[in-house]
């Protein structure tokens, strides 16, 4: 069987379809990967088609010999996936089109308005069983994890048990064999040279000025944040040991392949949701093997609840050069709204200070903040800014506008409270980069590089100053100033050859 897997994501990592591809190949099937980066990326424009129709014309011929076509998507890539699917069907493609990923998992029935089959949850086993049954010309309407229509009825198959041994899956498929990418408006073969240029353009690659290889050493997350879909996915599997890890040997095998075959890679970008959640023994084993066998700098994600000096010692010694940590808010009320009850500003400051002890051995860490929360008041935003003024320098801020993704607890709450009025505009075609343009968000933007003077920031969030500068008559001025700064920032990024963060 030939299975074509399509990614609309801006980067070429697409860890999910690369792993599915490798697994299908290992079981005797042929795969083709097609990367069609959404041209708008994280800068969506409401009501505008994601792709020029002519740019997708060659997709038809590439998919003509496919037996199955899979498309991965998150909610903000829904419109692009619809356009790709419609293009394939209007071009006479008869192969069943399977949608998988977070959005089809959360909204399978909506996805079946366009796709022939929807994969709910992890896709490797379901796609393999589907391919095998089709090859053997056996019925496949009872394959677990797959939903499909049978006449007017929706077949809702149950999810299969989670695979806890992630070592059964081969390393992600970076072979470039029958891989294609949309480049300068047309689909062309993804060569190793083109792969290199795309990897160089990654967000963290630009920040570190090194080419990063992105991977995941596990799946799942131990936290239950209301704005994140992970908690919903745990429920999908009845909360059965959702957090799982690959063995150290399995990860090292992948990274040794990278060192040999992608010699331009300058650091390893570990994108697990909670890499610091590994236990001490697991981290010790990983660090020892990584330092001995790989030896490249690496980056990872952390949460304030899992950062300890012991873990930082081990990881920095093994090569940790950059850390990204989710702070989200300095307001206790919003922290509780996000279900981060174990975290308060005292715990945050402890994590900041631990990380800051390694400032001479690492590049400045990035701290994530969530903006534009519908339940947030100006007082909550000011609490975040006061916290920012206390963070030990150097650091970098990553402010993200909240997107109320369907399926999250915060979305359900906002929906009940009448705070979601137009899902297409407010969720499906909104990116986390689309921040509200106001005085307090402007202060966070000005603080992004960590160089904004703390005494000045404290002054600018003091009551008398906020009362004046955040007043209704001055809002148009600060909106214009915000827009002008954002335009200048994007222009500077473009001229330097880096994508805006």
C-alpha positions as CSV (number, residue, x, y, z in Angstrom):
1,X,0.0,0.0,0.0
2,X,1.1,3.5,-0.7
3,X,0.2,6.0,2.0
4,X,0.6,9.8,1.5
5,X,0.9,11.9,4.7
6,X,0.4,15.6,4.4
7,X,1.4,18.4,6.9
8,X,0.1,22.0,6.7
9,X,2.4,23.1,9.6
10,X,4.9,26.0,9.1
11,X,7.9,23.9,10.0
12,X,9.1,20.6,8.6
13,X,9.3,18.8,11.9
14,X,5.8,17.3,11.8
15,X,6.9,14.6,14.4
16,X,3.6,12.8,14.2
17,X,3.5,12.0,10.5
18,X,7.2,11.3,10.4
19,X,6.8,8.7,13.1
20,X,3.8,7.2,11.4
21,X,5.7,7.1,8.1
22,X,8.6,5.3,9.7
23,X,6.2,2.8,11.4
24,X,4.4,2.1,8.2
25,X,7.6,1.6,6.3
26,X,8.9,-0.8,8.9
27,X,5.8,-2.9,8.4
28,X,6.2,-3.2,4.6
29,X,4.2,-0.2,3.3
30,X,5.4,2.7,1.1
31,X,4.9,6.2,2.2
32,X,5.1,9.7,0.7
33,X,5.4,12.8,2.8
34,X,4.2,16.2,1.6
35,X,4.8,19.4,3.5
36,X,2.5,22.3,2.5
37,X,3.3,25.0,5.0
38,X,0.4,27.3,5.6
39,X,1.7,30.5,3.9
40,X,0.2,32.6,6.7
41,X,1.8,30.5,9.4
42,X,1.0,32.1,12.7
43,X,-0.1,35.4,11.1
44,X,-3.6,34.4,10.0
45,X,-6.0,36.7,8.1
46,X,-9.6,36.0,8.8
47,X,-11.7,35.0,5.8
48,X,-8.7,34.7,3.4
49,X,-7.9,31.4,1.8
50,X,-4.7,29.8,3.1
51,X,-3.4,28.7,-0.3
52,X,-3.5,30.0,-3.8
53,X,-5.5,27.4,-5.8
54,X,-2.9,27.1,-8.5
55,X,-0.2,26.3,-5.9
56,X,-2.1,23.1,-5.0
57,X,-2.6,21.9,-8.6
58,X,0.5,19.6,-8.6
59,X,-0.8,18.0,-5.4
60,X,-3.2,16.0,-7.5
61,X,-0.6,14.3,-9.6
62,X,1.5,13.5,-6.5
63,X,-1.4,11.8,-4.8
64,X,-2.8,10.0,-7.9
65,X,-1.2,6.6,-7.0
66,X,-1.9,6.8,-3.3
67,X,-4.1,4.2,-1.6
68,X,-4.6,6.2,1.6
69,X,-4.1,10.0,2.2
70,X,-3.6,11.3,5.7
71,X,-3.7,15.0,6.8
72,X,-2.6,16.1,10.3
73,X,-4.0,19.3,11.7
74,X,-4.6,21.4,14.8
75,X,-7.6,23.8,15.0
76,X,-5.9,26.8,13.6
77,X,-5.0,24.8,10.5
78,X,-8.6,23.6,9.9
79,X,-9.3,25.9,7.0
80,X,-6.1,24.9,5.3
81,X,-6.9,21.2,5.7
82,X,-10.4,21.8,4.3
83,X,-8.9,23.5,1.3
84,X,-6.4,20.7,0.7
85,X,-9.1,18.0,1.1
86,X,-11.4,19.8,-1.3
87,X,-8.6,20.2,-3.9
88,X,-7.9,16.5,-3.8
89,X,-11.5,15.4,-4.1
90,X,-12.2,17.9,-6.9
91,X,-9.1,16.6,-8.7
92,X,-10.6,13.1,-8.9
93,X,-8.6,11.5,-6.0
94,X,-10.5,8.3,-4.9
95,X,-8.3,7.2,-2.0
96,X,-9.9,7.7,1.4
97,X,-8.7,10.9,3.1
98,X,-8.0,10.4,6.8
99,X,-7.8,13.4,9.1
100,X,-5.7,13.0,12.3
101,X,-4.2,15.1,15.0
102,X,-5.5,17.2,17.9
103,X,-8.5,18.8,16.1
104,X,-10.0,15.7,14.6
105,X,-9.5,13.9,17.9
106,X,-11.5,16.6,19.7
107,X,-14.1,17.3,17.0
108,X,-14.4,14.1,14.9
109,X,-17.9,14.6,13.7
110,X,-17.2,18.1,12.4
111,X,-14.1,16.7,10.7
112,X,-16.2,14.0,9.0
113,X,-17.9,16.8,7.1
114,X,-14.8,16.9,5.0
115,X,-12.7,13.8,5.6
116,X,-13.7,10.2,4.8
117,X,-12.1,8.9,8.0
118,X,-11.1,10.5,11.2
119,X,-8.3,9.1,13.5
120,X,-9.1,9.8,17.2
121,X,-6.0,9.7,19.4
122,X,-2.6,8.2,18.6
123,X,-2.4,7.3,14.9
124,X,0.4,4.7,14.4
125,X,-1.5,1.5,15.2
126,X,-4.8,2.7,13.6
127,X,-3.1,3.7,10.3
128,X,-1.2,0.4,10.1
129,X,-4.3,-1.7,10.7
130,X,-6.2,0.4,8.2
131,X,-3.5,-0.1,5.5
132,X,-3.3,-3.8,6.2
133,X,-7.0,-4.4,6.0
134,X,-7.3,-2.4,2.8
135,X,-4.4,-4.3,1.3
136,X,-6.1,-7.6,2.2
137,X,-9.4,-6.2,0.9
138,X,-11.1,-6.8,4.3
139,X,-13.7,-4.5,5.9
140,X,-12.2,-1.7,8.1
141,X,-15.3,-0.1,9.6
142,X,-14.5,-1.5,13.1
143,X,-10.8,-0.4,13.4
144,X,-10.3,1.1,16.8
145,X,-9.5,4.9,16.9
146,X,-11.2,5.4,13.5
147,X,-14.5,7.2,13.0
148,X,-16.2,7.2,9.6
149,X,-19.7,7.5,8.0
150,X,-21.8,4.6,6.9
151,X,-24.7,6.2,5.0
152,X,-26.2,8.8,7.3
153,X,-24.8,7.0,10.4
154,X,-21.5,7.9,12.1
155,X,-19.4,4.8,13.1
156,X,-17.7,5.7,16.3
157,X,-15.1,3.1,17.1
158,X,-13.6,3.0,20.6
159,X,-10.0,4.0,21.2
160,X,-7.5,1.3,21.7
161,X,-5.3,1.1,24.8
162,X,-2.3,3.5,24.7
163,X,1.0,1.9,23.7
164,X,3.3,2.3,26.7
165,X,6.4,1.0,25.0
166,X,7.2,3.9,22.7
167,X,10.4,2.0,21.5
168,X,8.2,0.0,19.1
169,X,8.2,3.0,16.8
170,X,11.2,3.7,14.7
171,X,12.9,7.1,14.7
172,X,11.1,9.7,12.7
173,X,11.4,9.4,8.9
174,X,13.9,12.0,7.7
175,X,15.0,10.0,4.7
176,X,13.8,12.6,2.2
177,X,12.7,9.6,0.0
178,X,9.6,10.7,-1.8
179,X,9.3,13.7,0.4
180,X,8.0,17.0,-1.1
181,X,7.5,20.5,0.1
182,X,5.8,23.7,-1.1
183,X,8.6,26.0,-1.9
184,X,8.3,29.4,-3.6
185,X,4.7,28.6,-4.6
186,X,5.1,25.2,-6.0
187,X,5.6,21.6,-4.8
188,X,9.1,20.2,-5.3
189,X,11.2,17.4,-3.9
190,X,12.4,18.0,-0.4
191,X,16.2,17.5,-0.7
192,X,18.6,17.5,2.2
193,X,19.7,20.9,1.1
194,X,16.2,22.3,1.3
195,X,15.6,20.4,4.5
196,X,18.6,22.2,6.0
197,X,17.4,25.6,5.0
198,X,14.0,24.9,6.5
199,X,15.5,23.7,9.8
200,X,17.6,26.8,9.9
201,X,14.5,28.9,9.8
202,X,13.0,27.4,13.0
203,X,12.1,29.8,15.8
204,X,14.5,28.4,18.4
205,X,17.2,28.0,15.7
206,X,17.0,31.7,14.9
207,X,17.1,32.6,18.6
208,X,20.2,30.4,19.3
209,X,21.8,31.1,15.9
210,X,22.3,27.4,15.4
211,X,20.4,24.9,13.3
212,X,18.2,22.8,15.5
213,X,16.8,19.3,15.2
214,X,13.5,18.9,16.9
215,X,12.4,15.7,18.6
216,X,10.3,14.3,21.4
217,X,11.5,11.8,24.0
218,X,8.0,11.1,25.4
219,X,4.3,11.7,25.0
220,X,1.9,13.3,27.4
221,X,2.0,15.8,30.3
222,X,1.5,15.4,34.1
223,X,-0.3,18.7,34.5
224,X,-4.0,19.5,34.1
225,X,-4.0,23.1,32.8
226,X,-7.4,24.2,31.8
227,X,-6.2,26.0,28.6
228,X,-4.4,22.9,27.3
229,X,-5.8,19.9,25.5
230,X,-3.6,17.4,27.3
231,X,-6.1,17.0,30.2
232,X,-8.9,16.2,27.7
233,X,-6.7,13.6,25.9
234,X,-6.1,11.9,29.3
235,X,-9.8,11.5,29.7
236,X,-10.1,10.0,26.2
237,X,-7.9,7.2,27.5
238,X,-9.6,7.0,30.9
239,X,-6.5,8.6,32.4
240,X,-4.4,5.5,31.9
241,X,-0.8,6.4,32.4
242,X,-0.9,9.1,29.7
243,X,2.6,10.3,30.3
244,X,5.0,7.9,28.6
245,X,8.7,8.0,27.7
246,X,11.0,6.5,25.1
247,X,14.0,4.6,26.5
248,X,17.3,6.5,26.6
249,X,18.8,4.0,24.2
250,X,16.0,4.6,21.7
251,X,16.5,8.4,21.8
252,X,20.3,8.0,21.5
253,X,19.8,5.8,18.4
254,X,17.8,8.6,16.7
255,X,20.3,11.4,17.7
256,X,23.3,9.3,16.6
257,X,21.6,9.0,13.2
258,X,21.2,12.8,13.2
259,X,24.8,13.4,14.0
260,X,25.9,11.2,11.1
261,X,23.4,12.2,8.5
262,X,22.6,15.8,9.3
263,X,26.0,17.2,10.1
264,X,24.9,20.8,10.0
265,X,22.7,20.4,13.1
266,X,24.1,22.5,15.9
267,X,21.7,21.7,18.7
268,X,19.0,19.3,19.7
269,X,15.6,20.8,20.4
270,X,13.6,18.6,22.8
271,X,10.0,19.6,22.6
272,X,8.4,17.3,25.2
273,X,5.7,19.2,27.0
274,X,7.3,18.4,30.4
275,X,10.9,17.1,29.9
276,X,11.7,18.0,33.5
277,X,8.9,15.7,34.7
278,X,11.2,12.7,34.2
279,X,12.3,11.2,37.5
280,X,15.8,11.5,38.8
281,X,17.0,8.0,37.6
282,X,15.7,8.6,34.1
283,X,17.3,12.0,33.9
284,X,20.6,10.7,35.2
285,X,20.6,8.0,32.6
286,X,19.7,10.4,29.8
287,X,22.3,13.0,30.7
288,X,25.1,10.4,31.0
289,X,24.3,8.9,27.6
290,X,23.7,12.2,25.9
291,X,27.0,13.7,27.2
292,X,29.0,10.7,26.1
293,X,27.4,9.9,22.7
294,X,25.9,13.1,21.4
295,X,27.7,16.1,22.9
296,X,25.6,18.8,21.2
297,X,24.0,21.7,23.0
298,X,20.3,21.1,23.6
299,X,17.1,22.9,24.7
300,X,14.0,21.7,26.4
301,X,10.7,22.8,28.1
302,X,10.1,23.0,31.8
303,X,7.3,23.9,34.2
304,X,8.0,25.9,37.4
305,X,6.7,22.9,39.5
306,X,9.4,20.6,38.2
307,X,12.5,22.8,38.1
308,X,15.0,21.9,40.8
309,X,18.7,22.7,41.2
310,X,19.5,19.0,41.1
311,X,17.9,18.6,37.7
312,X,19.4,21.8,36.4
313,X,22.9,20.6,37.5
314,X,22.6,17.4,35.6
315,X,21.1,18.9,32.5
316,X,23.5,21.9,32.2
317,X,26.4,19.5,32.7
318,X,25.0,17.4,29.8
319,X,24.7,20.3,27.5
320,X,21.5,22.2,28.3
321,X,22.0,25.6,26.7
322,X,18.4,27.0,26.5
323,X,15.3,26.5,28.6
324,X,11.7,27.6,27.9
325,X,9.3,27.7,30.8
326,X,5.6,28.3,31.1
327,X,4.8,31.0,33.6
328,X,1.5,32.1,32.1
329,X,0.4,34.6,34.7
330,X,1.6,36.5,37.8
331,X,-2.0,36.8,39.0
332,X,-3.0,34.3,41.7
333,X,-6.6,34.4,40.5
334,X,-5.7,33.6,36.9
335,X,-3.2,30.8,38.1
336,X,-6.2,29.2,39.8
337,X,-8.3,29.7,36.7
338,X,-5.6,27.8,34.8
339,X,-5.7,25.0,37.4
340,X,-2.1,25.8,38.4
341,X,-2.9,25.7,42.2
342,X,0.5,24.3,43.1
343,X,2.1,27.3,41.6
344,X,2.2,30.8,43.0
345,X,4.6,33.7,42.6
346,X,6.8,32.5,45.4
347,X,7.3,29.2,43.5
348,X,7.8,31.0,40.3
349,X,10.5,33.2,41.8
350,X,12.2,30.1,43.2
351,X,12.3,28.6,39.7
352,X,13.6,31.9,38.2
353,X,16.4,32.1,40.7
354,X,17.5,28.5,40.2
355,X,17.6,29.0,36.4
356,X,19.4,32.3,36.8
357,X,22.3,30.6,38.7
358,X,23.3,29.1,35.3
359,X,23.2,32.3,33.3
360,X,26.9,32.2,32.5
361,X,26.5,28.7,30.9
362,X,23.2,29.2,29.0
363,X,21.6,31.7,26.7
364,X,18.8,33.7,28.3
365,X,15.8,31.5,29.1
366,X,12.4,32.2,27.6
367,X,9.4,32.6,29.9
368,X,5.9,32.1,28.4
369,X,3.0,34.4,29.4
370,X,-0.6,34.0,28.3
371,X,-2.4,37.2,27.4
372,X,-6.0,38.2,26.4
373,X,-7.7,35.9,28.9
374,X,-11.4,36.7,28.8
375,X,-11.7,36.5,32.6
376,X,-8.6,38.7,33.2
377,X,-8.9,42.2,34.6
378,X,-6.4,45.0,34.3
379,X,-5.4,44.3,37.9
380,X,-4.5,40.7,36.9
381,X,-2.4,42.0,34.0
382,X,-0.6,44.4,36.3
383,X,0.2,41.6,38.6
384,X,1.9,39.8,35.7
385,X,3.9,42.9,34.8
386,X,5.0,43.4,38.5
387,X,6.2,39.8,38.4
388,X,8.1,40.5,35.2
389,X,9.8,43.4,36.8
390,X,11.2,41.1,39.5
391,X,12.5,38.3,37.2
392,X,16.3,38.1,37.5
393,X,18.0,39.1,34.3
394,X,18.8,38.1,31.6
395,X,15.7,36.5,30.2
396,X,13.4,36.6,27.2
397,X,9.6,36.7,27.3
398,X,7.3,34.9,24.9
399,X,3.8,36.4,25.2
400,X,1.0,34.3,23.6
401,X,-2.5,35.4,23.1
402,X,-4.9,32.8,24.5
403,X,-6.7,30.7,21.9
404,X,-9.7,28.9,23.5
405,X,-9.1,25.6,21.7
406,X,-12.2,23.3,21.6
407,X,-12.1,20.5,24.1
408,X,-10.2,22.4,26.8
409,X,-11.9,23.0,30.1
410,X,-11.4,26.8,29.7
411,X,-13.1,26.7,26.3
412,X,-16.1,24.8,27.9
413,X,-16.3,27.4,30.7
414,X,-16.1,30.4,28.3
415,X,-18.7,28.8,26.0
416,X,-21.1,28.4,29.0
417,X,-20.4,32.0,30.0
418,X,-21.2,33.4,26.6
419,X,-17.7,34.5,25.9
420,X,-17.3,32.6,22.6
421,X,-19.3,34.4,20.0
422,X,-17.7,33.5,16.7
423,X,-15.7,30.3,16.8
424,X,-14.4,30.7,13.2
425,X,-13.0,34.1,13.9
426,X,-12.0,33.9,17.5
427,X,-10.6,30.3,17.5
428,X,-10.2,28.6,14.1
429,X,-8.6,31.6,12.4
430,X,-6.8,33.0,15.4
431,X,-3.2,32.5,16.2
432,X,-1.4,32.8,19.6
433,X,0.6,35.7,18.0
434,X,-2.4,37.8,17.5
435,X,-2.3,39.8,20.7
436,X,-4.7,42.6,21.6
437,X,-3.2,46.0,21.0
438,X,-3.4,47.8,24.3
439,X,-1.2,49.6,26.8
440,X,-0.6,46.7,29.1
441,X,0.2,44.3,26.3
442,X,2.5,46.9,24.9
443,X,4.5,46.9,28.2
444,X,4.9,43.1,28.0
445,X,6.1,43.5,24.4
446,X,8.6,46.1,25.4
447,X,9.8,43.7,28.1
448,X,10.4,40.8,25.7
449,X,14.1,40.9,25.5
450,X,14.5,41.3,29.3
451,X,16.4,44.6,29.0
452,X,13.5,47.0,29.9
453,X,14.5,48.7,33.1
454,X,12.7,47.2,36.1
455,X,12.3,50.5,37.9
456,X,10.7,52.1,34.8
457,X,8.4,49.1,34.4
458,X,7.3,49.3,38.0
459,X,6.6,53.0,37.5
460,X,4.6,52.4,34.3
461,X,2.3,49.9,36.1
462,X,1.7,52.1,39.1
463,X,-1.9,53.1,39.7
464,X,-1.6,56.8,38.7
465,X,0.2,56.0,35.5
466,X,-2.1,53.2,34.5
467,X,-5.2,55.3,35.2
468,X,-4.0,57.8,32.7
469,X,-2.2,55.8,30.0
470,X,-4.7,52.9,30.0
471,X,-7.7,55.3,29.8
472,X,-10.2,55.0,27.0
473,X,-9.2,58.3,25.2
474,X,-5.6,57.1,24.9
475,X,-6.4,53.6,23.6
476,X,-6.3,54.5,19.9
477,X,-2.9,56.0,20.4
478,X,-1.4,52.9,22.0
479,X,-3.1,50.7,19.5
480,X,-1.4,52.6,16.7
481,X,1.9,52.6,18.5
482,X,1.6,48.8,19.1
483,X,0.8,48.2,15.4
484,X,3.8,50.4,14.3
485,X,6.2,48.6,16.5
486,X,4.9,45.2,15.4
487,X,5.3,46.1,11.7
488,X,8.9,47.4,12.4
489,X,9.7,44.2,14.3
490,X,8.5,41.9,11.5
491,X,10.4,44.0,8.9
492,X,13.6,43.7,10.9
493,X,13.1,39.9,11.3
494,X,12.5,39.5,7.6
495,X,15.6,41.5,6.7
496,X,17.6,39.4,9.0
497,X,16.3,36.2,7.4
498,X,14.5,35.0,10.5
499,X,10.8,34.3,11.1
500,X,9.1,36.5,13.7
501,X,8.5,34.7,17.0
